[in-house]
Amino acid sequence: MQFDDDANLDTSEVQDVRGSRIPGGRATVGGGLAGLIALLLGLFFGVGPDNLGLSSGSDSPAATASSLAQMQSTCRTGQDANTKEDCRIVAVVNSVQDFWSQEFRRRSGTYTRSPTVFFSGQVATACGTATSAVGPFYCPGDRKVYLDLGFFDELRTKFGSSGGPFAQAYVVAHEYGHHVQDLMGTLGRSQDGRTGANSNAVKVELQADCYAGVWAHHATTTKDESTGRPLITSLTDADIQDGLDAAAAVGDDRIQERFQGRVTPESWTHGSAAQRQQWFYTGYRTGDMAQCNTFR
């Protein structure tokens, strides 16, 4: 995955609160078994930590002036995105939101841009307070994506993903798939209290995978709104394979087999490895969000 070296990154779409002290509230999930259980339940869940019963805290930390200045000074161009992980995520966020903004406009709708929040250790959100053990998530209460960049190492070392820049891009695009669902009124369908292979929770997650694939299909043709050129200039077959590999690594069956030694479909919340790959590839192959109706 390559970015246009001369593109200008929009760092306003990422808030960096790493190292900030959380005002009020407290995280109730830490490491060890409790953290693992939260991770298995919360990974890519698409809703805030209140739905996982993690905390009642709701104060949001603010990005400090120094962290904002550092992000703005180090992540300025596509060349920075090609060489620095933080900047690469900024660029992916820019590209994903450019695509959905243009897609909603094409469909006579309005896309509301959503920031990604970089945090470390724990974070307070409008959905409650969570630790990094929850994994990346989207909070509909404040319409923000939350991401501890250390998760990308865990995706490779704990979950067996091959890793790579596009594996990271898949994670980000999946969470923005939940934002799209929120704007369209479908995200709430996951909150019916059911789990299992045929539950709405699984269908919502698979649709977010499909939406991630739709973005990937258009990534190299979506024009950056400031330059009129695509921000992402190249996606290879190997990149897409990294995305598919990441999707499989976080399949419910793969996670359950790795961490509990058996597969229990009745407790699934995200879908199997094969399903997650299938729906990501459906979106990538067709480039059509209308093909992402997982509720059929």
N, C-alpha and C positions, 0 to 999 in steps of 0.2 A: 504494500500500500504506500503510495507516494502522494505528496501534496505539492501544489504549485508553490515553488520557492518564493515567488514574489507576492503571494496572497497576503492580505492583512487579516490577522486573527482578531476576533471580537472577544476580548477577555471579559467583557461585561456579562457574558452568558455563563460564567463560572465564578462561584464565590468560594474563596479559600479560607476555611476556618480551622485549618490544621494547627494544633497547638493552643487553640482557644479554650478558655475555661468555660464550662457549661454553667450558665446562671440558673439556679433553681433546679428542682427535679433531681433524679438520680437514676442511673442505669441499673437495672436489676438483673441483667444477664452478663456474665463474665466468661472466663475461660472454662476449661474442663468440660464435664458432661453437660452442664446447663448450657454453656455456650454452643456446644456441638448440637444439642437438640434445637436450640434457637436457629442455628445455621441451617439445619436440615429443613426446618419449617419455613424459615424466612427467606432463604436464598431466592432472589428474583421474584419474590412474592407479589411485588407490584403495589402493595399497600403499606401504609406506615406501621411502625412498631406497636401502636395501640391495638391493632388487630391481632398482634401476636401476644398481647398481654405482658409487654415488657416493662412499661412504666407509665406513670401518669404525668410526668413532667412535660411541659409544653413550651417553655421559653426557648426561643431560637437564638443561637450564638451569632454574633455579628462578625463579619470579616474585618480584621484590623487594617489600619491604613498601611502598615508595613507589608502585610501579606498581599494586599491589593497592588501596591506599588511593585512588589517583586514579580507578581504574575504579569503585570503590564510591561515590565522591563525585560523579562526573559521570554515571554511568549508573544512575539510581535508579528512574525511572518510564517509562511508555510515552511520556510527553511528551518525555523525553530521546531516546527511540528515534526519534521523529518529526522530530528536529532535528539529531541527531549520528550520523555514520556508524558510529563504534565502538559506540555504544549500540544502533543498529539491528541490528547483527550479533549483539549479546548477546540482543536480543529474538527474533531469528529462531532462534537456537540454543535459547532457552527454548521457543518454540512448537513447533519440530520435535521436541524431546525430550519435551515434554508429549504430543504426538500419538502418538509411537511407544510411550511408556510406557503410554498408554491402549489403544492397539491391541494390544500384546502381552498386556496384562491381559485384554482382550476375548477373545483367542484362548487364554487360560489359560497364557500364557507369562510370562516375566520379562524386562523390558528393563533393561539396565545402562546408566546414563547415562554419557556420554562427554564430557569437556571439549574445547573448542576452544582452541588455543594461538595467540595473536597473536605473530608474530615479525617481525623486520626483518633483511633481509640473509641471515642463515644461522641454522640451528637444529640442535641435536643432539637426537636422538630415540632411542627403543629400537630403531628400524629403521636407524640410522645418521645421519650428518650431511648436511644438504642446504642448498643456497642457495635464494633466492627464485626462481631460474631454473626450478626444478622445478615451480612452480605449487602450488596447494592440493593437499594429499594427506592420506590417512588412514593411520595406522600401526597395523597389527594388533598389533604388539609391545607397545605401551602403551595401545592403544585410545583414541587421541586424534586429533583433526582438527587439522592445521597450516595456518595461513593468514597470509600477508603481505598486509595490506590494500592495498598498492600494486598487487597483481595486478588489482584492479578497474579501475584506470586503464589497465593494459595490455590488459585485455579489450576496452576500447573503442578505444584508440588503435592497438594492434598487431593485434588480431584482428577489428576491425570490428563489434563488437557495438554496438547502440544504447545499451547501458548502462541505468541506472536502478536504483532500489532492489530491484526484484524480480529483476533479472538477478543481483544479489548474493545474494539469497535462494536462487535456483536453485543457485548454486555451493555454498552451505552445505548445502542440503538434499541435493544429490547426494553430497557427502562423507559425510553421515550415512546415506545409502542404503548406502554401503559398510560402515558400522558395523552396520547391520541385517543385511547379508549375513554379516558376521563372526560376529554372535551366532547366526545361523541355520546357519552352517557352509557357506555357498555361496561366500564370498569366495575361498577357496583354489582354486576351480576355474579361476581365471584363470592360475594358476601352472603351466601345463602346457608352457611353453616354446614355444608356438605364437603366431604373429601372423597377421593376415589377416582379411578381411571375415567369415569364418565361424568364427573362433577363439573359444575360451572367454573370452579377454581382452575381446573386443568384447562378447560376450553379458553379461559381468559389468558392464561399463560401461553398457550400454543398460538393464539392470535397475535400476542405481542411478538413472539418469535417470527411469525409470518410478516408482520409489519417491519421488523428489522430486516428481513429479506427483501421486502419491497424497496426500502431505502437503498440497500446494497445494489439492487438492480440499477437504480438511477444515480448512484453516487458519483460516477465519473462524467455524468452529463448535467448534473444539477449545478447551475451557475451561482457562484458567490455573488451576493447582491451588491457588493461594493466594487468588484472588479469586472463582473460580467463574464468571468471565466470559471470553469469548474474548480473548486478548491481541491478536490481529489482528482489527480491526473491518471492514476493507474491502480487497478485492482487485478491481481493475477488469479489464476485457478488455485494456486497454492494458498493465497489469502482466503479465498472462499472455503477451501478445505479446512483451514484453521478455524474459521467460524463454525463450520459443521462439527468439527471436533470438539469445540467448546460447548456447543449445544448438546452434544451427546454426553459430555462429561458431567453436566448438571441435570441429566435425566433422573427422574425419581428412582427408577430401577437400578441405575448405575450407582447412585449415591447410597441407596439402601444396601445393595450388595457389598459395597466397599466398607461401610461403617457398621452395619449390623449383621452382615453375613447371610441375609435372606431378603427376598423381595416380597413386599406386601402391597399389592395394587389397591387395596381398599383404603390405604392411607395416603395415596398419591395426591399431590397438590399442583404438580407442574407437568406431568406427562412423562412418558418413557423417553429414553435416549433416541429411539427410532422415530417417535412422534415429533420430538423437538427438531430433529434434523429434517424430517419430512416437511414440516410447516415452514421452517426457515427457507428451505430450498424451494417450496411452492412460491413464496413471496419473491425470492430471487429470480426464479425462472420466469414468472409472469410479469412482475413489476406492477401488479394490479391489486390494490387493497380490497377490491370486491371479491377476489379469490381467497380472502382470508376469513371466510365465514366458518369458523370452527364450531359454531352452534348448530349446524345443520344436523 
